[in-house]
Amino acid sequence: MITITRDNIYRSPISLKQTEAKSKSVEEVNVADVICFLGEEVEFGEDIIFKNLFDVIIFHKDFFNILYANELKGTLIEDFIDEYESDLRIINNNVDYKLRFSWIADTYDHGTSVELFDYVSFDAFGKLNKKEDKQDYGISVALSSLCEIKHDAVFIDNTYEIKDYSTMENEIDSIFKANVKPITLYDVFGSILIEISKFGTPEDREAVVGEAFGPASRKDDEEIIREHYDEREAVKNDILNMISEDYDKDNNKSFWDVLYPKEEPTGTSSQEAVNNAIIALSEGADIPLEEQLKEAHDNEKYELAAKIKKLIDQRDDKKDE
């Protein structure tokens, strides 16, 4: 069990709600080691905010760009950092909600078989107008800027309800209670990246907002949002096709080589742009890339060594031009 509080991250055999942080069975986890426990169940302290989670994502952005390539749909975590670090924040005292991680579990009857489709969703739960709304409800945050939700409280609802759409006429029969189901650290980070990249980069998202809520003469909101969503799905499918075509198990090709093949990448968010920035920073760094390569190799961090070697080759190629 991983427990994230506002100040620390802990690992323990059971929930910290059933033990004490000072117990000998509880160990404090350094943020650098979080990726070792992605498959473990997670719980939040009552004081945790979205910033505590996204700071971890930024810390491991290079690794997460690869691990969650499917969820990011062609974007990179770097695309969202400037907006996240902005101080712009709109305070609406009439809004009352917390950010939520919860299970979505639906069944679809295909006649000869029934398909279960479930995933962890990241949204807000509460009221947009606490003066008029009588009940709490789910609220999408896909169109919100990260600086707006950075300081919002987050919580986990791991209640697992399976909705059967073949019996929706009878509301009672359509929901089967299955008590609770754990949500892992992997689920939490993945659901965040799925939601924030739903319409692409922050610039893409602002274009959706501008078109959807602009003059009445424009297309209706649903059609505009659908068009942008389809564009992002196309990018995601291109990535999946690339991986399917290029992945060579017999030659043990690494996932890094699959995700970023040698073909010339394009676009402002391409890996080439990221590599160029890393090279530029490394030129003025205290530790040259060659020393970083040797250290990675000596410590048997071969994936990191391969990545640094690729940057060195790219740098040298540019010097020869």
C-alpha positions as CSV (number, residue, x, y, z in Angstrom):
1,M,0.0,0.0,0.0
2,I,1.3,3.4,-1.0
3,T,0.1,6.4,1.0
4,I,0.6,9.9,-0.4
5,T,0.2,12.9,2.0
6,R,0.9,16.5,1.4
7,D,4.5,16.2,2.7
8,N,5.5,12.6,2.3
9,I,5.0,9.3,0.5
10,Y,4.9,6.1,2.5
11,R,4.8,2.3,1.8
12,S,3.3,-0.2,4.3
13,P,1.7,-3.6,4.3
14,I,-1.7,-2.2,5.2
15,S,-3.4,1.2,5.1
16,L,-1.9,3.9,7.2
17,K,-5.5,4.4,8.5
18,Q,-5.0,1.2,10.3
19,T,-1.4,1.8,11.6
20,E,0.9,4.7,12.4
21,A,3.4,6.4,10.2
22,K,6.1,5.8,12.9
23,S,5.5,2.1,12.9
24,K,8.5,-0.1,12.0
25,S,6.5,-1.7,9.1
26,V,6.1,1.7,7.4
27,E,8.9,3.1,5.2
28,E,9.2,6.6,3.7
29,V,9.5,6.5,-0.1
30,N,11.7,8.9,-2.0
31,V,10.0,10.5,-5.0
32,A,12.8,9.0,-7.2
33,D,11.7,5.5,-6.1
34,V,8.0,6.0,-6.7
35,I,8.1,4.2,-10.1
36,C,9.2,1.0,-8.4
37,F,5.7,0.8,-6.8
38,L,3.4,1.7,-9.7
39,G,1.5,-1.5,-9.4
40,E,0.6,-1.1,-5.7
41,E,-2.7,0.1,-4.3
42,V,-2.7,3.8,-3.4
43,E,-4.5,5.9,-0.8
44,F,-4.4,9.7,-0.1
45,G,-4.0,11.7,3.0
46,E,-6.9,14.1,3.7
47,D,-4.6,17.1,3.0
48,I,-3.4,16.1,-0.5
49,I,-3.8,18.4,-3.5
50,F,-3.4,17.9,-7.2
51,K,0.0,19.5,-7.1
52,N,1.4,16.7,-5.0
53,L,0.6,14.2,-7.8
54,F,1.6,16.3,-10.8
55,D,4.9,17.2,-9.3
56,V,5.7,13.4,-9.2
57,I,4.7,13.2,-12.9
58,I,7.0,16.0,-13.8
59,F,9.9,14.5,-11.8
60,H,9.5,11.2,-13.9
61,K,8.4,12.9,-17.1
62,D,11.0,11.2,-19.4
63,F,10.0,7.8,-18.1
64,F,6.3,8.5,-18.1
65,N,6.4,9.9,-21.7
66,I,7.3,6.4,-22.7
67,L,5.2,4.4,-20.2
68,Y,2.0,6.4,-20.9
69,A,2.5,7.1,-24.6
70,N,-0.9,5.6,-25.4
71,E,-2.6,7.7,-22.8
72,L,-0.8,10.9,-23.9
73,K,-2.1,10.5,-27.5
74,G,0.9,12.1,-29.2
75,T,1.5,14.8,-26.7
76,L,4.4,15.0,-24.1
77,I,4.3,15.9,-20.5
78,E,6.6,18.9,-21.3
79,D,3.7,20.4,-23.3
80,F,1.7,21.0,-20.0
81,I,4.4,22.2,-17.7
82,D,4.4,26.0,-18.5
83,E,0.6,26.1,-18.0
84,Y,0.9,24.1,-14.8
85,E,3.6,26.4,-13.4
86,S,1.6,29.5,-14.2
87,D,0.3,31.5,-11.3
88,L,-3.0,32.3,-13.0
89,R,-5.9,31.0,-11.0
90,I,-9.6,32.0,-11.1
91,I,-11.3,31.7,-7.7
92,N,-15.0,31.1,-7.8
93,N,-16.6,31.0,-4.3
94,N,-19.7,29.5,-5.7
95,V,-17.9,26.3,-6.7
96,D,-17.6,23.4,-4.2
97,Y,-15.9,20.2,-5.4
98,K,-12.9,18.0,-5.0
99,L,-10.9,16.2,-7.7
100,R,-11.8,12.5,-7.8
101,F,-10.3,9.2,-9.0
102,S,-13.1,6.5,-9.4
103,W,-13.9,3.4,-11.3
104,I,-16.1,3.4,-14.4
105,A,-17.4,-0.1,-15.1
106,D,-19.9,-0.8,-17.9
107,T,-21.2,-3.9,-19.5
108,Y,-22.3,-4.2,-23.1
109,D,-24.5,-7.1,-24.3
110,H,-23.5,-8.3,-27.8
111,G,-26.1,-11.0,-27.9
112,T,-23.8,-14.0,-27.7
113,S,-21.4,-12.4,-25.2
114,V,-21.3,-9.7,-22.6
115,E,-18.3,-7.3,-22.6
116,L,-17.0,-5.6,-19.4
117,F,-15.3,-2.3,-19.9
118,D,-13.7,-0.7,-16.9
119,Y,-11.1,2.0,-16.2
120,V,-10.2,4.6,-13.6
121,S,-11.6,8.1,-14.3
122,F,-10.2,11.4,-13.2
123,D,-12.8,14.1,-12.8
124,A,-14.2,16.5,-10.2
125,F,-17.1,15.6,-7.9
126,G,-19.3,18.2,-6.2
127,K,-21.2,21.3,-7.3
128,L,-20.6,24.1,-9.8
129,N,-23.2,26.1,-8.1
130,K,-23.5,25.3,-4.4
131,K,-26.3,27.8,-3.9
132,E,-28.6,26.0,-6.3
133,D,-27.4,22.5,-6.8
134,K,-28.9,20.1,-4.3
135,Q,-26.7,17.0,-5.0
136,D,-23.1,16.4,-5.9
137,Y,-22.3,15.2,-9.4
138,G,-19.4,14.4,-11.7
139,I,-17.7,17.3,-13.5
140,S,-15.2,16.9,-16.4
141,V,-11.9,18.7,-15.9
142,A,-10.6,18.1,-19.5
143,L,-11.2,21.7,-20.4
144,S,-9.6,23.1,-17.3
145,S,-6.1,24.6,-17.2
146,L,-3.7,22.8,-14.9
147,C,-2.9,26.0,-13.0
148,E,-6.6,26.3,-12.1
149,I,-6.8,22.9,-10.5
150,K,-3.3,22.8,-9.1
151,H,-4.3,23.5,-5.5
152,D,-7.6,21.6,-5.5
153,A,-8.0,18.7,-3.0
154,V,-8.1,15.2,-4.4
155,F,-9.6,12.0,-3.1
156,I,-10.1,8.3,-4.2
157,D,-13.5,6.6,-4.5
158,N,-12.8,3.0,-5.2
159,T,-16.4,1.9,-5.0
160,Y,-16.9,-0.6,-7.9
161,E,-20.4,-0.4,-9.6
162,I,-21.0,-2.4,-12.8
163,K,-23.7,-0.8,-14.9
164,D,-25.6,-3.2,-17.2
165,Y,-27.0,-1.1,-20.1
166,S,-29.3,-4.0,-21.2
167,T,-31.5,-3.4,-18.1
168,M,-31.3,0.4,-17.8
169,E,-35.1,0.6,-17.9
170,N,-35.0,-0.9,-14.4
171,E,-32.6,1.3,-12.5
172,I,-32.3,-1.0,-9.5
173,D,-31.4,-4.1,-11.7
174,S,-28.9,-2.1,-13.8
175,I,-26.4,-1.7,-11.0
176,F,-24.6,-4.5,-9.3
177,K,-22.7,-3.6,-6.2
178,A,-19.2,-5.2,-6.1
179,N,-18.1,-3.4,-2.9
180,V,-14.6,-1.8,-3.6
181,K,-11.7,-2.4,-6.0
182,P,-8.2,-1.2,-5.4
183,I,-6.9,1.7,-7.5
184,T,-3.1,1.5,-8.2
185,L,-0.6,4.3,-8.5
186,Y,-0.3,3.4,-12.2
187,D,-4.1,4.0,-12.5
188,V,-3.8,7.4,-10.9
189,F,-1.1,8.8,-13.1
190,G,-2.6,7.3,-16.2
191,S,-6.0,8.7,-15.6
192,I,-4.5,12.2,-15.0
193,L,-2.6,12.1,-18.3
194,I,-5.7,10.7,-20.2
195,E,-7.9,13.6,-19.0
196,I,-5.5,16.5,-19.4
197,S,-4.5,15.4,-23.0
198,K,-8.0,14.6,-24.1
199,F,-8.0,17.6,-26.5
200,G,-4.3,17.6,-27.1
201,T,-1.9,20.3,-25.8
202,P,-3.1,23.3,-23.8
203,E,-3.1,25.3,-27.0
204,D,-5.3,22.7,-28.7
205,R,-7.6,22.7,-25.7
206,E,-8.0,26.5,-25.8
207,A,-8.9,26.2,-29.5
208,V,-11.7,23.8,-28.5
209,V,-12.9,26.2,-25.8
210,G,-12.8,29.2,-28.2
211,E,-14.7,27.4,-30.9
212,A,-17.2,25.6,-28.6
213,F,-18.1,28.7,-26.6
214,G,-17.6,31.3,-29.2
215,P,-20.2,33.1,-31.4
216,A,-23.5,31.3,-31.9
217,S,-22.9,31.0,-35.6
218,R,-20.3,28.4,-35.0
219,K,-20.9,24.6,-34.9
220,D,-22.6,23.3,-31.7
221,D,-20.3,22.3,-28.8
222,E,-20.6,18.6,-29.2
223,E,-19.6,18.5,-32.9
224,I,-16.6,20.7,-32.3
225,I,-15.4,18.7,-29.4
226,R,-15.9,15.5,-31.3
227,E,-13.8,16.8,-34.2
228,H,-10.8,17.6,-31.9
229,Y,-11.2,14.3,-30.1
230,D,-11.1,12.5,-33.4
231,E,-7.9,14.3,-34.3
232,R,-6.2,13.2,-31.1
233,E,-7.4,9.6,-31.6
234,A,-5.8,9.7,-35.1
235,V,-2.5,10.7,-33.6
236,K,-2.8,7.9,-31.0
237,N,-3.6,5.3,-33.6
238,D,-0.5,6.4,-35.6
239,I,1.6,5.8,-32.6
240,L,0.1,2.4,-32.0
241,N,0.6,1.4,-35.6
242,M,4.2,2.6,-35.5
243,I,4.8,0.4,-32.4
244,S,3.1,-2.5,-34.0
245,E,5.1,-2.2,-37.2
246,D,8.5,-1.5,-35.6
247,Y,8.6,-3.6,-32.5
248,D,11.0,-6.5,-33.0
249,K,10.9,-9.0,-30.2
250,D,13.5,-11.2,-31.8
251,N,16.1,-8.4,-31.9
252,N,15.1,-7.2,-28.4
253,K,14.5,-3.6,-29.6
254,S,13.9,-1.3,-26.6
255,F,10.6,0.5,-26.2
256,W,12.6,3.8,-26.5
257,D,13.7,2.8,-30.0
258,V,10.1,1.8,-30.9
259,L,8.6,5.0,-29.7
260,Y,11.2,7.3,-31.2
261,P,12.5,5.5,-34.4
262,K,15.3,7.0,-36.5
263,E,13.0,8.5,-39.0
264,E,12.9,12.3,-39.0
265,P,10.3,13.4,-36.5
266,T,8.2,16.5,-37.1
267,G,6.2,19.0,-35.0
268,T,7.0,21.4,-32.2
269,S,6.4,18.6,-29.6
270,S,8.5,16.0,-31.4
271,Q,11.2,14.1,-29.6
272,E,13.8,15.9,-31.7
273,A,12.8,19.2,-30.1
274,V,13.1,17.7,-26.7
275,N,16.5,16.1,-27.5
276,N,17.8,19.5,-28.8
277,A,16.8,21.2,-25.6
278,I,18.5,18.5,-23.5
279,I,21.7,18.8,-25.7
280,A,21.7,22.6,-25.3
281,L,21.4,22.3,-21.5
282,S,24.1,19.6,-21.3
283,E,26.6,21.8,-23.2
284,G,26.6,24.2,-20.3
285,A,26.2,21.5,-17.6
286,D,28.9,20.6,-15.0
287,I,28.9,17.0,-16.0
288,P,29.5,16.3,-19.8
289,L,27.3,13.8,-21.6
290,E,30.2,11.4,-22.0
291,E,30.7,11.2,-18.2
292,Q,27.0,10.7,-17.7
293,L,27.1,7.9,-20.3
294,K,30.0,6.2,-18.4
295,E,28.2,6.6,-15.0
296,A,25.0,5.1,-16.4
297,H,26.9,2.2,-18.0
298,D,28.9,1.5,-14.8
299,N,25.7,1.5,-12.8
300,E,24.1,-1.0,-15.3
301,K,21.4,1.6,-16.2
302,Y,21.5,0.4,-19.8
303,E,18.3,2.0,-21.0
304,L,19.5,5.4,-19.7
305,A,22.9,4.8,-21.2
306,A,21.3,4.1,-24.6
307,K,19.3,7.3,-24.4
308,I,22.4,9.4,-23.5
309,K,24.4,7.7,-26.3
310,K,21.6,8.6,-28.8
311,L,21.9,12.3,-27.6
312,I,25.7,12.3,-28.0
313,D,25.3,10.9,-31.6
314,Q,22.7,13.5,-32.4
315,R,24.9,16.3,-31.0
316,D,28.0,15.1,-33.0
317,D,25.9,14.8,-36.2
318,K,24.9,18.5,-35.8
319,K,28.5,19.6,-35.2
320,D,29.5,17.8,-38.5
321,E,26.9,19.6,-40.5
